Amino acid sequence: MSRTPAAPTPAGGLVARHPLAEDGRGRVVTLTQSGRTLIDEMYPVHLTTEEALLAPLDAAERAQLEALLIKLAIG
């Protein structure tokens, strides 16, 4: 049994950490109900912002941007 004090609630209570059932060393991070509510509220704002950012690009340019971002992400 560890005598390490419990870590403070991460991200202001928006996520919860739970030990892995298999061995307890790893952690699973999940959204709390407050986290889910925030995501639900902010997702439409995010989509509106993203659309405004991409508005100057036509469909071909958006496809090219997507391909380049994927290439950067995977290395």
Backbone torsions as a table, in degrees:
resi	resn	phi	psi	omega
1	MET	NA	132.7	-179.1
2	SER	-82.2	142.3	175.5
3	ARG	-101.8	12.5	178.4
4	THR	-69.7	130.5	178.6
5	PRO	-61.9	150.6	178.3
6	ALA	-61.3	138.9	177.5
7	ALA	-69.9	148.9	176.3
8	PRO	-62.1	155.0	179.4
9	THR	-59.4	121.0	-177.9
10	PRO	-71.6	152.6	173.1
11	ALA	52.8	40.2	173.6
12	GLY	59.9	31.8	178.3
13	GLY	83.7	9.9	-179.6
14	LEU	-85.4	-20.6	177.0
15	VAL	-131.8	159.7	176.2
16	ALA	-127.7	145.0	176.8
17	ARG	-110.7	136.1	178.6
18	HIS	-131.6	140.9	177.2
19	PRO	-66.7	147.6	175.1
20	LEU	-63.3	137.0	-179.2
21	ALA	-65.5	-31.0	-175.2
22	GLU	-63.3	-45.4	-176.9
23	ASP	-144.9	-6.0	176.5
24	GLY	78.7	-8.0	-178.6
25	ARG	-81.0	-39.6	179.3
26	GLY	-81.7	171.8	179.5
27	ARG	-132.0	142.9	172.0
28	VAL	-105.5	129.5	179.7
29	VAL	-108.7	125.8	-179.6
30	THR	-129.5	157.3	175.0
31	LEU	-75.3	140.3	170.3
32	THR	-82.0	175.3	176.7
33	GLN	-60.4	-37.6	177.2
34	SER	-63.5	-39.3	177.4
35	GLY	-64.5	-43.4	178.5
36	ARG	-63.2	-41.4	179.2
37	THR	-61.7	-44.3	179.4
38	LEU	-62.3	-44.2	178.0
39	ILE	-59.8	-46.4	179.8
40	ASP	-59.8	-36.5	-179.8
41	GLU	-75.5	-37.4	-172.8
42	MET	-89.1	-21.4	-176.2
43	TYR	-59.0	-44.9	176.7
44	PRO	-60.9	-36.1	177.6
45	VAL	-64.4	-43.9	178.1
46	HIS	-59.3	-46.8	-179.3
47	LEU	-62.2	-39.7	178.0
48	THR	-63.6	-44.3	178.8
49	THR	-63.5	-43.8	179.7
50	GLU	-62.3	-43.2	179.5
51	GLU	-63.5	-40.8	177.9
52	ALA	-63.6	-39.1	179.2
53	LEU	-65.2	-39.8	-176.6
54	LEU	-90.0	-5.3	-176.0
55	ALA	-52.5	-38.5	-179.2
56	PRO	-69.1	-13.4	-176.9
57	LEU	-92.6	138.8	173.3
58	ASP	-82.5	178.8	-175.0
59	ALA	-59.7	-41.2	-179.7
60	ALA	-66.1	-40.0	178.9
61	GLU	-67.4	-37.2	176.8
62	ARG	-64.4	-42.0	178.4
63	ALA	-63.3	-41.4	178.4
64	GLN	-64.5	-43.8	177.8
65	LEU	-60.2	-44.5	179.5
66	GLU	-60.0	-45.0	179.6
67	ALA	-61.9	-42.0	179.3
68	LEU	-66.6	-39.7	179.0
69	LEU	-65.9	-39.6	176.7
70	ILE	-63.4	-43.2	179.4
71	LYS	-60.4	-42.8	178.5
72	LEU	-65.3	-39.6	-176.7
73	ALA	-67.0	-37.5	-177.1
74	ILE	-91.6	-8.5	176.1
75	GLY	91.2	NA	NA
